[in-house]
Amino acid sequence: MSFIPITSVVIGPEEEAAVLEVLRSGKLAQGPVVAELERSFAELCGVPHAVAVSNGTVALVAALEALGLGPGDEVITTPFSFAATLNAILESGATVRFADIRDDFTIDPESVRALVNERTKAIMPVHLYGLPADMPALTAIAEAAGVRIVEDAAQAHGARIGDRAVGSFGVGCFSLYATKNLQCGEGGLITTADDAVADRLRLLRNQGMRVRYQYEVPGHNWRLTDLQAAIAVPQVGRLAATTARRAANAERLTAGLAGLPGLATPTVPEGRGHVWHQYTVRIGADAPLTRDDLGKRLEQAEIGYGLYYPRLMHHYDCYVGHPRIAADATPRAESAATQVLSLPVHQHLSEGEVDRIVAAVRGAFDA
Ligand SMILES: *Cc1c(COP(=O)(O)O)cnc(C)c1O
């Protein structure tokens, strides 16, 4: 019986050939391969611009800076995310407000609406686990309030609402980190339909230069390299197939796990296209075992799992009392953090492996 990991990275011959070509060109920094990645990813998202940067956290920071956010401004986001979401807002100088979540684990628009005030400058939904947040409702709130939307789409490459891709509703921020659905070790992409925002992002990324040594704004070095882009480009072409395999695994897991007392399998609201970065179940108070018991049983069965995320970001000591984090109450998010567990769903699983995961979970519930 071999271990089934929660993520599995397989770099194939297409990526190898593309990287070798860059190595042999002698031009390793940002160049034509980054431009090709930007072109293909913008097309995938149905937007005119994608700007590549060094990682997903930088994508969020760059989006906020390009929109002119800073001290005194408020950004409303979800507390149920990876720390990068919070850190990026803090890095921008803005203040963080937290809205609560829905049963699908994405930000609740009603809770967002209650937090909007004259200091609000942006709403930052997270398409958690690959499920798009309720963008139609959030877009309506943002438009009424005259605030921007920055989508944390780090986990949601190619996810859709109807025929619209995430990253097309606001400024979209994607990660190409090693474990994401599209990955090159480290990398990020920012999508936008706003020409001025795209232009500013390109300036900020390259020390404020459009032309060498002609500094137009104080900038940064946020560039991605052609070496990294070469790993990502072939994956953009395969993304639809990768997502389809993940979706098939999710469907098989959901069918197999039906009917277990206190176990909630993921819900996908009507019209939303989940890309299954994670397959996350919830072990309720009425289940015969706790989330941590289930984790132990999975370990014994040689099955990897993840807790995304075991605590709300701002509940860690290093953030408590931070002057730019408002202590908004989010009881549903707090409860979710104690009950979620993610099972392997990646595209390299065989049906037999999916069945082994189902059997292990069912066995834990029956014991
Ligand atoms: C991975 C991730 C990020 C950050 O991306 P990096 O490329 O690791 O910097 C931001 N937000 C969420 C929700 C993520 O999962």
The ligand as a Gaussian input file, in Angstrom:
#p B3LYP/6-31G(d) Opt

LIG

0 1
 C       -0.991000      30.519000      -2.343000
 C       -1.880000      31.603000      -1.921000
 C       -1.482000      32.946000      -1.936000
 C       -0.069000      33.393000      -2.154000
 O        0.570000      32.948000      -3.270000
 P        2.160000      32.747000      -3.260000
 O        2.492000      32.514000      -4.684000
 O        2.477000      31.595000      -2.373000
 O        2.781000      34.022000      -2.749000
 C       -2.431000      33.913000      -1.646000
 N       -3.686000      33.590000      -1.323000
 C       -4.110000      32.320000      -1.265000
 C       -5.542000      32.042000      -0.919000
 C       -3.217000      31.281000      -1.553000
 O       -3.651000      30.015000      -1.477000

